[in-house]
């Protein structure tokens, strides 16, 4: 318990030189822990205190330089690294970081045209007129010349036209204190039952004991949770349902580029609130991360010591923004088939099928798969990894639930929503063959009973009341459909399962009222 030992030493009052040395070691250990957590404010705070006592402390100089690098404060990072290398010239990590800083200083001075490079509010580039979105640095240069501006965005895609472009990004979001708020790559599910939580705690205690005996660095709580992969975030440029900050950020990037941005609250939830009020759904249903959060308890405790509680208004002390790392994985052009060309319905033939396979026609017996997802984070709502049905005939037919509570057609086959058949039949600009892959993105998707008919009676009254208010249609969603090739057969020993599966969150999330 390094923090506990620090507190004990500070309680002694005036410290001996030996105690000061021990205090610096403990604070360095804590700083390294916060480096792993990317809580850079705490790293800087601890290393500042160390360097007040020991100006030449190698580890403290390097870790504070890491914090300045994370904050894009290049000149201060350079000063710490210069000081470190004068004293410890063999520190290869510091030398490598200094090379990176020198490149950033030169490039940023050219880009900013003389603007102070240590101005974190300015960053590398201002992306909005109101100053709420800033590009801090490029961490991995994408395709093409690093010194050239991105050329892939067409202005026609940003207007009411017949084409829109859907981008695919990995996004990691942190608070300014370094707390991870969202990660599109993975998440760590917490144990759901008390027994599972108790077993995890017992395992954590055992591992921590062994680490202490082996004089190893203590592990973070998150190290004990299993990691579950997630899907990247996807949206079309100019989507009114996507946070403005992310939409502006990705336009400044090149394909495959990874960059760090600072986004203030006005470019987050407030930028989409009116849109979701109009469509009648919460942004969380579409898969957007919820990023209005309160200042960490530790910082609130500091405020309480300085300001009377009745003046704090703690409930409204929210962070002013977030830091977000975006990586643009790629983009796909969709047809805008909505009547007004406003992106309400987008359609794309991602693959037309195998050249030698038969053409897909109405009435054909198809084998395929479909996935109905939230449009932004790709969370599955309804899926079937293998289904047989007659195109334009069997969609929407429902009779009963199967043994595993899966919806079935009158002929005993798996239920297929109408939107699945429509995704195929509405394509009139390309000839589809077996092996085709298609996607339709809806601003107002199918209603609950159309994709999960077993819940139709339960929510019929809510549906009628919603229609009386003038609101028809379901929540935003993406429908992905694949038609298997003629020779495809399901291996009974494979992980591919038949049967239409409805996620348990659907009745709650897609409830109309």
C-alpha positions as CSV (number, residue, x, y, z in Angstrom):
1,X,0.0,0.0,0.0
2,X,2.3,2.7,-1.3
3,X,-0.1,5.6,-0.6
4,X,-0.6,4.4,2.9
5,X,3.2,4.5,3.5
6,X,3.4,7.9,2.0
7,X,0.7,9.2,4.4
8,X,2.6,7.6,7.3
9,X,5.8,9.3,6.4
10,X,4.2,12.7,6.0
11,X,2.5,12.3,9.4
12,X,6.0,12.2,11.0
13,X,6.5,15.9,10.3
14,X,10.1,16.9,9.5
15,X,11.7,14.1,7.6
16,X,15.2,12.8,7.8
17,X,17.2,12.5,4.5
18,X,16.6,8.7,4.6
19,X,12.9,9.3,4.9
20,X,12.9,11.7,2.0
21,X,14.6,9.1,-0.1
22,X,12.0,6.5,0.8
23,X,9.2,9.0,0.1
24,X,10.6,9.7,-3.4
25,X,10.8,5.9,-4.0
26,X,7.1,5.4,-3.0
27,X,5.9,8.4,-5.0
28,X,7.8,7.1,-8.1
29,X,6.1,3.7,-7.6
30,X,2.7,5.4,-7.5
31,X,3.6,7.5,-10.5
32,X,4.4,4.4,-12.5
33,X,1.1,2.9,-11.5
34,X,-0.7,6.0,-12.8
35,X,1.4,5.8,-16.0
36,X,-0.1,2.4,-16.6
37,X,-3.6,3.8,-16.0
38,X,-2.8,6.8,-18.2
39,X,-3.9,9.1,-15.4
40,X,-1.4,11.8,-16.4
41,X,-2.6,14.6,-14.0
42,X,-1.7,12.3,-11.1
43,X,1.6,11.3,-12.7
44,X,2.6,15.0,-13.0
45,X,1.4,15.8,-9.5
46,X,3.6,13.1,-8.0
47,X,6.7,13.7,-10.1
48,X,6.5,17.4,-9.3
49,X,6.7,16.6,-5.6
50,X,9.6,14.2,-6.2
51,X,11.6,16.8,-8.3
52,X,11.0,19.5,-5.6
53,X,13.2,17.3,-3.4
54,X,15.4,15.6,-5.9
55,X,15.8,17.7,-9.0
56,X,17.9,15.0,-10.7
57,X,15.7,12.0,-10.0
58,X,15.9,10.0,-13.3
59,X,12.6,8.1,-13.0
60,X,10.7,11.2,-12.0
61,X,12.1,13.3,-14.9
62,X,11.2,10.5,-17.4
63,X,7.7,10.0,-16.0
64,X,6.9,13.7,-15.9
65,X,8.1,13.9,-19.5
66,X,5.7,11.1,-20.3
67,X,2.9,13.1,-18.8
68,X,3.9,16.3,-20.8
69,X,4.1,14.1,-24.0
70,X,0.5,12.8,-23.3
71,X,-0.6,16.4,-22.8
72,X,1.2,17.5,-26.1
73,X,3.2,20.1,-24.1
74,X,6.3,19.5,-26.2
75,X,8.5,22.3,-24.9
76,X,8.3,21.2,-21.2
77,X,8.7,17.6,-22.3
78,X,11.9,18.6,-24.1
79,X,13.2,20.4,-21.1
80,X,12.8,17.4,-18.8
81,X,14.3,15.0,-21.3
82,X,17.3,17.3,-21.9
83,X,17.9,17.5,-18.1
84,X,17.6,13.7,-17.8
85,X,20.0,12.9,-20.7
86,X,22.6,15.4,-19.4
87,X,22.7,13.3,-16.2
88,X,22.0,9.9,-17.6
89,X,23.1,9.8,-21.2
90,X,22.5,6.1,-21.5
91,X,18.8,6.2,-21.1
92,X,17.6,4.9,-24.5
93,X,13.9,5.4,-23.8
94,X,14.4,9.1,-23.0
95,X,16.6,9.6,-26.1
96,X,13.9,8.0,-28.3
97,X,11.2,10.1,-26.8
98,X,13.3,13.3,-27.3
99,X,13.6,12.4,-31.0
100,X,9.9,12.2,-31.2
101,X,9.5,15.5,-29.4
102,X,11.9,17.2,-31.8
103,X,9.9,16.0,-34.8
104,X,6.7,17.2,-33.2
105,X,8.1,20.6,-32.3
106,X,9.3,21.2,-35.9
107,X,6.1,19.9,-37.5
108,X,3.8,21.8,-35.0
109,X,5.6,25.1,-35.5
110,X,5.1,24.8,-39.3
111,X,1.5,23.7,-38.9
112,X,0.5,26.3,-36.3
113,X,2.4,29.1,-38.0
114,X,4.0,30.5,-34.9
115,X,1.3,29.7,-32.4
116,X,2.7,28.6,-29.0
117,X,3.2,24.9,-29.2
118,X,2.7,24.4,-25.5
119,X,-0.8,25.8,-25.7
120,X,-2.8,22.7,-25.0
121,X,-6.1,24.5,-26.0
122,X,-4.6,25.2,-29.4
123,X,-3.2,21.7,-30.0
124,X,-2.2,20.7,-33.4
125,X,-5.3,22.0,-35.1
126,X,-8.6,23.7,-34.3
127,X,-11.5,21.8,-35.9
128,X,-14.5,23.9,-34.9
129,X,-15.2,27.6,-35.0
130,X,-16.3,27.6,-31.4
131,X,-13.0,25.9,-30.2
132,X,-14.7,22.8,-28.8
133,X,-12.8,20.3,-30.9
134,X,-9.0,20.2,-31.1
135,X,-6.6,17.8,-32.7
136,X,-3.7,17.4,-30.3
137,X,-1.4,15.1,-32.1
138,X,-1.1,12.3,-34.7
139,X,0.1,9.1,-33.2
140,X,0.3,7.0,-36.4
141,X,0.4,8.6,-39.8
142,X,-2.1,7.1,-42.2
143,X,-2.0,6.6,-45.9
144,X,-0.1,9.1,-48.2
145,X,2.2,12.0,-47.4
146,X,2.1,13.0,-43.7
147,X,2.5,16.7,-44.7
148,X,-0.5,16.7,-47.0
149,X,-4.1,17.3,-46.0
150,X,-6.6,14.5,-46.2
151,X,-8.1,14.3,-49.7
152,X,-10.7,11.5,-49.3
153,X,-13.7,13.5,-48.1
154,X,-16.0,14.7,-50.9
155,X,-18.2,17.7,-50.2
156,X,-21.1,16.0,-52.0
157,X,-21.2,13.4,-49.2
158,X,-21.9,16.1,-46.6
159,X,-25.0,17.5,-48.3
160,X,-28.5,16.1,-49.2
161,X,-27.5,14.0,-52.1
162,X,-27.6,10.4,-53.3
163,X,-24.4,9.2,-51.7
164,X,-23.1,9.2,-48.1
165,X,-19.9,7.7,-46.7
166,X,-19.9,5.5,-43.7
167,X,-16.7,5.5,-41.7
168,X,-15.4,2.8,-39.4
169,X,-13.3,3.9,-36.4
170,X,-11.8,2.5,-33.2
171,X,-12.4,5.0,-30.4
172,X,-10.9,5.1,-26.9
173,X,-12.2,7.9,-24.6
174,X,-10.7,9.2,-21.3
175,X,-11.5,11.8,-18.8
176,X,-8.9,14.6,-18.5
177,X,-7.8,12.8,-15.3
178,X,-7.0,9.6,-17.3
179,X,-10.1,7.5,-16.4
180,X,-11.1,5.3,-19.3
181,X,-14.7,6.1,-20.2
182,X,-15.2,4.1,-23.4
183,X,-13.3,1.6,-25.5
184,X,-14.6,0.3,-28.8
185,X,-11.9,-2.4,-28.9
186,X,-12.8,-4.3,-25.7
187,X,-14.6,-4.2,-22.4
188,X,-14.3,-6.1,-19.1
189,X,-17.6,-7.4,-17.9
190,X,-18.0,-7.5,-14.2
191,X,-19.2,-10.7,-12.4
192,X,-23.0,-10.8,-12.3
193,X,-23.6,-13.0,-9.3
194,X,-22.5,-12.6,-5.7
195,X,-20.8,-16.0,-5.8
196,X,-18.8,-15.0,-8.9
197,X,-17.8,-11.7,-7.2
198,X,-16.7,-13.5,-4.1
199,X,-14.7,-16.0,-6.1
200,X,-13.0,-13.2,-8.0
201,X,-12.1,-11.4,-4.8
202,X,-10.6,-14.5,-3.3
203,X,-8.5,-15.0,-6.4
204,X,-7.4,-11.3,-6.4
205,X,-6.3,-11.6,-2.8
206,X,-4.3,-14.7,-3.5
207,X,-2.6,-13.2,-6.5
208,X,-1.8,-9.9,-4.7
209,X,-0.3,-11.9,-1.8
210,X,1.9,-13.8,-4.2
211,X,2.9,-10.6,-5.9
212,X,3.9,-9.0,-2.6
213,X,5.9,-12.1,-1.7
214,X,7.7,-11.9,-5.0
215,X,8.2,-8.2,-4.7
216,X,6.3,-7.5,-7.9
217,X,4.3,-4.4,-8.8
218,X,0.7,-4.7,-7.7
219,X,-1.8,-5.4,-10.4
220,X,-4.7,-3.1,-11.4
221,X,-8.3,-4.3,-10.7
222,X,-9.0,-4.4,-14.4
223,X,-6.2,-7.0,-14.9
224,X,-8.4,-9.6,-13.2
225,X,-11.4,-9.2,-15.5
226,X,-11.6,-11.1,-18.8
227,X,-11.5,-9.0,-21.9
228,X,-14.3,-9.2,-24.4
229,X,-13.8,-7.9,-27.9
230,X,-16.2,-5.3,-29.3
231,X,-16.9,-3.9,-32.7
232,X,-15.6,-0.6,-34.1
233,X,-17.8,2.5,-34.2
234,X,-19.5,3.3,-37.5
235,X,-21.5,6.3,-38.8
236,X,-22.0,8.4,-41.9
237,X,-20.3,11.8,-42.1
238,X,-22.8,14.5,-41.2
239,X,-25.0,12.0,-39.3
240,X,-27.2,14.2,-36.9
241,X,-27.3,11.3,-34.5
242,X,-23.5,11.2,-34.0
243,X,-21.6,13.5,-31.6
244,X,-20.4,16.5,-33.6
245,X,-16.9,16.3,-32.0
246,X,-16.2,12.8,-33.4
247,X,-17.7,13.7,-36.8
248,X,-15.4,16.7,-37.2
249,X,-12.4,14.8,-35.8
250,X,-12.6,12.0,-38.4
251,X,-12.8,14.4,-41.3
252,X,-9.3,15.7,-40.3
253,X,-7.8,12.2,-40.6
254,X,-6.4,10.0,-43.3
255,X,-7.3,6.3,-43.7
256,X,-5.4,4.2,-41.1
257,X,-4.4,7.3,-39.2
258,X,-4.5,7.2,-35.4
259,X,-4.7,10.6,-33.6
260,X,-5.6,12.2,-30.2
261,X,-8.3,14.8,-29.9
262,X,-9.7,17.0,-27.1
263,X,-13.5,17.4,-27.3
264,X,-15.5,19.7,-25.0
265,X,-19.0,18.9,-23.8
266,X,-20.9,21.2,-26.3
267,X,-19.6,18.9,-29.1
268,X,-20.8,15.8,-27.3
269,X,-24.3,15.1,-25.9
270,X,-25.6,18.7,-26.4
271,X,-24.8,18.4,-30.1
272,X,-27.4,15.5,-30.6
273,X,-30.0,16.1,-27.8
274,X,-32.4,17.9,-30.1
275,X,-32.2,15.3,-32.8
276,X,-33.0,12.4,-30.3
277,X,-35.8,14.4,-28.8
278,X,-37.3,14.7,-32.2
279,X,-37.0,11.1,-33.2
280,X,-38.2,10.0,-29.7
281,X,-35.4,7.7,-28.6
282,X,-32.4,8.0,-26.3
283,X,-28.9,8.2,-27.9
284,X,-27.8,5.2,-25.9
285,X,-30.3,3.0,-27.8
286,X,-28.4,3.8,-31.0
287,X,-25.1,2.7,-29.4
288,X,-23.6,6.1,-28.5
289,X,-21.4,6.2,-25.4
290,X,-22.8,8.4,-22.6
291,X,-20.1,11.0,-21.8
292,X,-21.6,13.4,-19.3
293,X,-19.9,12.4,-16.1
294,X,-19.0,14.0,-12.8
295,X,-15.6,15.1,-11.5
296,X,-13.8,12.2,-9.8
297,X,-14.4,11.9,-6.1
298,X,-10.8,12.6,-5.2
299,X,-10.9,16.0,-6.9
300,X,-14.3,16.8,-5.3
301,X,-12.7,16.1,-1.9
302,X,-10.0,18.7,-2.7
303,X,-12.7,21.2,-3.7
304,X,-14.6,20.5,-0.5
305,X,-11.6,21.6,1.5
306,X,-11.4,24.9,-0.3
307,X,-15.0,25.9,-0.9
308,X,-18.0,25.7,1.4
309,X,-20.3,22.7,0.6
310,X,-23.3,24.9,-0.1
311,X,-21.3,26.8,-2.8
312,X,-20.0,23.7,-4.5
313,X,-23.2,22.5,-6.2
314,X,-21.5,19.1,-6.5
315,X,-24.3,17.5,-8.6
316,X,-23.5,19.9,-11.4
317,X,-19.7,19.7,-11.3
318,X,-19.3,17.9,-14.6
319,X,-16.0,17.6,-16.6
320,X,-15.7,20.1,-19.4
321,X,-14.8,17.5,-22.0
322,X,-12.9,14.3,-22.9
323,X,-9.8,13.1,-24.7
324,X,-10.4,10.7,-27.5
325,X,-8.1,8.6,-29.5
326,X,-9.5,7.8,-33.0
327,X,-8.2,5.4,-35.6
328,X,-9.8,5.6,-39.0
329,X,-9.9,2.0,-40.2
330,X,-11.7,2.7,-43.5
331,X,-14.8,4.0,-45.2
332,X,-17.6,2.7,-47.5
333,X,-19.8,4.7,-49.9
334,X,-23.5,4.0,-49.4
335,X,-26.5,5.0,-51.6
336,X,-28.9,7.4,-49.9
337,X,-32.3,5.9,-50.8
338,X,-34.3,8.1,-48.5
339,X,-36.8,10.4,-50.3
340,X,-35.2,13.6,-49.2
341,X,-31.6,12.5,-49.5
342,X,-31.1,13.3,-45.8
343,X,-29.5,10.0,-44.7
344,X,-32.6,8.5,-43.2
345,X,-32.0,5.2,-45.1
346,X,-28.7,4.2,-46.6
347,X,-28.1,1.0,-48.7
348,X,-24.9,-0.6,-49.9
349,X,-24.0,-3.7,-51.8
350,X,-20.8,-4.5,-50.0
351,X,-20.2,-7.5,-52.3
352,X,-22.4,-8.4,-55.3
353,X,-21.7,-12.2,-55.0
354,X,-19.6,-14.8,-56.8
355,X,-19.3,-14.2,-60.6
356,X,-20.3,-17.8,-61.5
357,X,-23.1,-18.2,-58.9
358,X,-26.8,-18.0,-59.9
359,X,-28.6,-14.7,-59.8
360,X,-30.7,-14.2,-56.7
361,X,-34.4,-13.7,-57.6
362,X,-37.7,-13.4,-55.7
363,X,-39.1,-16.8,-54.8
364,X,-35.6,-18.5,-54.6
365,X,-34.8,-20.7,-51.7
366,X,-31.9,-19.0,-50.0
367,X,-29.4,-19.9,-47.4
368,X,-27.9,-17.1,-45.5
369,X,-27.4,-15.1,-42.3
370,X,-28.6,-11.7,-41.0
371,X,-27.6,-9.4,-38.2
372,X,-29.6,-6.4,-36.9
373,X,-27.4,-4.2,-34.9
374,X,-27.3,-0.8,-33.2
375,X,-25.9,1.5,-35.9
376,X,-23.0,3.1,-34.0
377,X,-21.4,0.5,-31.8
378,X,-22.6,-2.6,-33.7
379,X,-24.2,-4.3,-30.7
380,X,-26.3,-7.2,-31.8
381,X,-30.1,-6.9,-31.4
382,X,-31.3,-9.8,-33.5
383,X,-29.3,-12.4,-35.5
384,X,-29.4,-15.7,-37.3
385,X,-26.1,-17.2,-38.4
386,X,-27.7,-19.8,-40.7
387,X,-31.3,-19.7,-42.0
388,X,-33.2,-21.1,-45.0
389,X,-36.1,-19.2,-46.5
390,X,-37.9,-18.3,-49.7
391,X,-37.0,-14.7,-50.7
392,X,-40.1,-12.5,-50.8
393,X,-42.4,-15.2,-49.5
394,X,-41.4,-16.3,-45.9
395,X,-40.3,-13.0,-44.4
396,X,-42.4,-11.7,-41.5
397,X,-44.3,-15.0,-40.9
398,X,-44.5,-16.0,-37.3
399,X,-46.4,-18.6,-35.5
400,X,-44.8,-19.7,-32.2
401,X,-41.7,-20.0,-30.1
402,X,-39.4,-23.0,-30.4
403,X,-37.9,-25.1,-27.6
404,X,-35.1,-22.5,-27.1
405,X,-37.7,-19.6,-27.2
406,X,-36.6,-18.7,-30.7
407,X,-39.4,-17.4,-33.1
408,X,-40.5,-19.8,-35.7
409,X,-42.5,-19.6,-39.0
410,X,-45.7,-21.7,-39.6
411,X,-43.6,-24.2,-41.6
412,X,-41.3,-24.7,-38.6
413,X,-38.4,-22.7,-40.1
414,X,-36.6,-19.8,-38.3
415,X,-38.3,-16.4,-38.3
416,X,-36.9,-13.9,-40.8
417,X,-37.9,-10.2,-40.5
418,X,-39.3,-8.4,-43.5
419,X,-36.4,-5.9,-43.5
420,X,-34.0,-8.8,-44.4
421,X,-35.8,-9.6,-47.6
422,X,-36.2,-6.0,-48.4
423,X,-32.4,-5.4,-48.2
424,X,-32.1,-7.9,-51.1
425,X,-35.2,-7.1,-53.1
426,X,-34.8,-3.3,-53.1
427,X,-31.4,-3.5,-54.9
428,X,-32.1,-2.4,-58.5
429,X,-28.7,-0.9,-59.4
430,X,-26.7,-4.2,-59.3
431,X,-27.2,-7.8,-60.1
432,X,-27.0,-9.9,-56.9
433,X,-25.7,-13.4,-56.9
434,X,-25.2,-16.0,-54.3
435,X,-22.4,-14.9,-52.0
436,X,-23.7,-11.3,-51.9
437,X,-23.3,-9.1,-48.8
438,X,-25.5,-6.1,-48.2
439,X,-26.2,-3.5,-45.5
440,X,-29.1,-1.1,-44.9
441,X,-28.8,1.6,-42.2
442,X,-32.1,3.0,-40.9
443,X,-32.7,6.2,-39.0
444,X,-36.1,4.8,-38.2
445,X,-35.9,1.1,-38.4
446,X,-38.4,-1.7,-38.1
447,X,-40.7,-1.7,-35.1
448,X,-40.2,-4.1,-32.2
449,X,-42.9,-6.6,-33.3
450,X,-41.3,-6.8,-36.8
451,X,-38.0,-8.1,-35.6
452,X,-39.0,-9.8,-32.3
453,X,-42.6,-10.9,-32.9
454,X,-42.8,-12.8,-29.6
455,X,-43.1,-9.4,-27.9
456,X,-45.8,-8.0,-30.1
457,X,-48.7,-8.5,-27.6
458,X,-46.7,-7.2,-24.7
459,X,-46.1,-3.8,-26.3
460,X,-49.1,-3.4,-28.6
461,X,-50.7,-0.8,-26.4
462,X,-47.5,1.2,-26.2
463,X,-47.2,1.0,-30.0
464,X,-50.8,2.3,-30.5
465,X,-50.3,5.2,-28.2
466,X,-47.0,6.1,-29.9
467,X,-48.8,6.1,-33.3
468,X,-51.4,8.4,-31.9
469,X,-48.6,10.9,-31.1
470,X,-47.5,10.7,-34.7
471,X,-44.4,8.6,-34.1
472,X,-44.1,5.5,-36.2
473,X,-41.2,3.1,-36.8
474,X,-38.5,1.7,-34.5
475,X,-35.1,2.9,-33.3
476,X,-32.1,3.4,-35.5
477,X,-30.4,0.2,-36.6
478,X,-28.2,-1.5,-39.2
479,X,-29.4,-4.6,-41.1
480,X,-26.6,-6.8,-42.5
481,X,-27.5,-9.6,-44.8
482,X,-25.3,-12.3,-46.4
483,X,-26.5,-14.8,-49.0
484,X,-24.4,-18.0,-48.9
485,X,-23.0,-19.6,-52.0
486,X,-24.9,-22.6,-53.4
487,X,-22.3,-25.1,-52.1
488,X,-22.4,-23.8,-48.5
489,X,-23.5,-26.3,-45.9
490,X,-23.6,-25.9,-42.2
491,X,-21.2,-28.0,-40.3
492,X,-23.0,-29.4,-37.3
493,X,-19.8,-29.3,-35.3
494,X,-19.0,-25.7,-36.1
495,X,-19.9,-22.6,-33.9
496,X,-22.4,-21.4,-36.5
497,X,-25.8,-21.9,-34.9
498,X,-29.2,-21.8,-36.6
499,X,-32.3,-20.1,-35.1
500,X,-33.2,-16.5,-34.8
501,X,-31.7,-15.1,-31.6
502,X,-33.1,-11.9,-30.0
503,X,-30.9,-10.1,-27.4
504,X,-32.6,-9.7,-24.0
505,X,-32.0,-6.0,-24.1
506,X,-34.2,-5.5,-27.2
507,X,-37.6,-5.4,-25.4
508,X,-36.3,-2.8,-23.0
509,X,-34.3,-0.7,-25.5
510,X,-36.7,-0.7,-28.3
511,X,-39.9,-0.2,-26.2
512,X,-41.8,2.5,-28.0
513,X,-43.0,4.4,-25.0
